[in-house]
Each structure stands twice: as structure tokens, then as C-alpha cells.
Amino acid sequence: METKERSALDDARRLLAECSLFRGLAPDERNALVARGHLRKFDAGDTIFMIDSPGDSMMAILEGSVRISVPSPEGKEVVLAILHAGEVFGEIALLDGKGRTADARAMTRCNIAVLDRRDVLTFFQRHPNAWPKLVEVLCERLRRTDEHLAEMALLEIPLRLAKALLRLLANDERAGGAAAAKVGLTQRELGNMVGASRESVNKCLNEWQRRGIVTIEDNIITIVNRTLLKQMAEPDWS
């Protein structure tokens, strides 16, 4: 293996060890698992896996962003999550051995560490004390999904959109993104995320732009007044 390739793989394993799923493990346990990881690269727009495809691996994002979505009965895309560096995905199908529960596509150029199902299950059999951390990650994912579904069912579009923008900003900041409050999604992608049409999202964003809450230029939404956006996302119902 060439020195450059070996260095990239070492970096991938180091970053994989820092993912939330493995952060609570003892160093020797972590090293034993991530040593089996291998690196894959995807360009923006590439399909990582499709819904119902075999769940023979789990993945950790080392660099870039990944969109997790499912097709609706009407043929539209419903965006469940946008994941960033340090987050894992594909773990549900890996654990139960069934098909993938969603599509995963690279939103940007991505470096992804892959752990095969056989290696992960063998690891947890040998280290049963590692299961609680996995359960914690799965529960957090389930809470996010429940919150997302409740918002789509119960909240008006402006509230859903405000919450989605704030979550995107928070995720990007946790992933080490730029300090500027910018969201690089199209209005159609935002609509898919909050369960609204592109036209409804456009109407809402234009109104916010008139009020000085956001600016829109070349599909980049800049949050100018985050305080006001937070107030809109968490209205006082009293």
C-alpha cells in the first residue's frame, strides 16, 4: 500500500473512532473495530445506497454531507435527514439484516468509512458492553424522526421551515462548518424536507427576506436575524 493511501486510511480510521457511536468505548475496543474499516469516496449526487438494497454495512461520514430520504407514494422525495461529518448511517439494516430503510445520496463530495456487517456483529458479540452506546445512537435517531413527523403533521409551514433551517445550521456548526449562517439547499430540497411545495417555501422565504430575516442569492440562504428566526420556530402559545 502506498504511503499516501495508507495515511488516508489511517486518517479515516481515526475519524471513525471519533464518531458518536464509538466515542464511549475503551480505546482498545475502538481500535479493534475501526481497524477493519475501509474508505470509499463519492462525488456530489452519487447514490450511496437505495431503499430495500441489502444492508451489509454501516457507514460513518468523514467528510461531506449525505441526504437520507424516502420516495413518497406520489413519486416525490421526502428528506428525513441531512448528515454531516462524524455521523453514522446504515446501522438499522446492518443490525437486523433486512433491506435499507431509505435512500442515501452524497450532497457534496464525500469520504466515507465503511464497516462490514460481519465485522460489526462479531465485535459486539465479543464486546457486549458496547451495546448501550449503539442503543443510545439509535434512540437519538428515532427521537429525531418522531420529532420530524410530528412537525410535518401538526405545524404550519413557516414553523416547520424555521425549525428546519435552525437544525441545518446547528448540524453544520457541529460538523465544523463555516461560522456564517448559510444554508446551501434549493427551495425544492427544503420543501422535501418540511413536507411542502417549492412554491410554498418560496413564498415564505420571500416574506422573510422582506422582513430582514434572511437573504437569498444563488440558492444560498443566509440567516440574517437568527434571534427572530428562533422566536418564529418557538412561538409563545400562552
N, C-alpha and C positions, 0 to 999 in steps of 0.2 A: 504494500500500500504506500503510495507516495506521501511525502511529509505533509503537503498541503491538505490532502484528503484526510489523512489521519488527524490533523489538527482540527479540521471542520467537524469530524465525528466526535472528537473529544469535547469540543465546544457544545455540540448537540446533546451529548450525554450529561454534561454539566448543567445545561439549561433544563433538561428533562428532570434532573434530580431536584431542581428548584421549583418545579411546578407544584401547585397547591395539593395535588393528590399525594405527593410523596414527601411533602415538607415535614410531616410529623414522624417519619421513620428514622430509625437509628442509621448512622452513616453506612455501616456495613450492609444493612438490609437494602438501603437505597442503591448503593453501588452494585450489589449483586443483581438487581433488577435492570437498572439502566445500562449496564454493560452489554445487555442483549439488544439494545435499541439500535435501529438503523435510520439513516437520514433519507428523506425524499424532498424533492423540490417541485413546486408548482408555479406556473405563471398565472397572472390575473385572468380570471374567467375559467380556469381549468376545473373540471369536475374531480373531486377527491373520492367521493363515492355517492351512489344513488340509493334512494329508498328501496328497501327489500333486498338489496345486494347482500352477500354473505358478510357477517360481522366477524371477520377473522383477525382483527387487530384493533387496538386503540391508538390514539394519536395525541401528541402534545405540540402546540404551536410554539415554535422557537422564534419565528419572525414572520410578521404579516398578519392578515385578518382573514377569517373564514366565516362564510354565511351558512347558517343552518336553516333549512326551510323544508316545507312540505307542499305538494301541489294540492289545490282545492278541487272539489268536485267540478267547479266551473272552468278548470284549467288554469287558474291563476296561481301565483306563488304566495304562500303565507310564510313570512320570515319569523322564525322562532327565536333566533339569537344571532348576534354577531360576536364572534370570539376573537380574542387577541393573544399576543404572545404570553406564554405562561399558563394558558388554559388548555384543558384536555377535552376531547370529544370522542365519540365512538365507543364509549365504555359500556353502554347498555347492551348493545348487540353482542359485544365481546363476552359479557358475563353470562347471558342466557343462551348464547349460541344460535339465536334466531337472526332474521334479516334486519338490516338497518332500519331505524325508525324515521329517518329523514334524509334529505339530500345534503351534501356538504360541498361547497364550491369556494375556491380561492377568490377573495375580493381583490387582493393585491398579490404580488409575488410572495410566495411563502416558502419557508423552510420548516419542515415538519419531522419530528422524531416519531418513529413507528415502533410499537411493541406488539409482537405477535401474541395471539390468544393463548397458545400453548405455554409460552414463557410466563405470561402474567398469571395464569391459573396455577401453574407449578409454583410460582413464587408465593402466592397466597396460601397454598397448601403447606408450604414449608415455614411460612411466617404468619400464622393466624392472627397475631397481634396487630397486623397491618390492616385488617378488615375495617375497624372502626373509622379510619381516615377515609377509606373508599366510600363507606356509607354516608359519611358527612358530606362528601362532594356530591354524591347522588341526591341527597336530601336538599342540598342547596340548589341543584339544578331543577328539582321538582318544584321547589318553592318559587323559583323564577317563572317556571312555566305556568303554575297556578295563578300567580300574580298577573302574568301577561294575559291569560284567558279571561280572568275576572275584569281586567281593564277593558278588553275588547267587548265584553258583554254588557258592562254596566256604565261606562264613562262616555261622555261626549267626545267627539273627535279632537277638539282643542286640548282637552286634558290628556288624552292618550298621546297626542303628539308632543306636548310639553314634557311628559314623563319620559317618552322615548328619547328625545333629544338630550335630556339630562343624563339618562343612563348611558347613552353613547359617549358623552363627554367624560363621564366618570370612568368608564371602561378604558377609554383611550388614555386617560391620565394614569390609571393603574398600570397600563402596559408600557408606560414611559413615553407617551406621545408628546407632541409639542404642547407648550403651555397655552397657545392660542386656542380659543373656544370655537373650533371649526368642526363641521360635520361634512364629510365628503360623500354623501349619498344623494342619488337622484330623488326627485319628488315621488316617482313611481316606487322606488325601493322603500322610501319612508311609508308610503301608502300600504305597501305589502306588509310592512312591519306592524302598523297600527290598525290594519283591517279597514282601510278607507281608500277611496279612489284617488288617483293622482290629482284630479280636479279639486277635490275637497281639501287635499293637503296644500295645493297651490293657493287656494282661496285663503286658507288660514295663515300661511306664511306671508302672503302679500299684506294681509291685515296687520300682522306683527311687524312687518317691515315699515309700514306707515306709522306704527306706534313706537318705532325705535328699539324694538326688542331684538330683531335680527336684521342682518343684511344678506342678500342673495346675489351671488355673482359666479357664473360658470359652474353651476351645480355645487358650489361650495356655500354652505350656510354658516354664517358667523354669528355666534350668540353675543350680542352687544350688551344686553342687560340681563345677566343670569339671575339676579335677585328677583326681578319681575317675573321671569320665566318660572322660577321656583314657586313664587306666590300663585301663579296660574296653575301649576301642577299640584299644589296642595292647598286648595281653596278652604276657607273657613266656613264650614257648614252651619255654624252656630247662629 
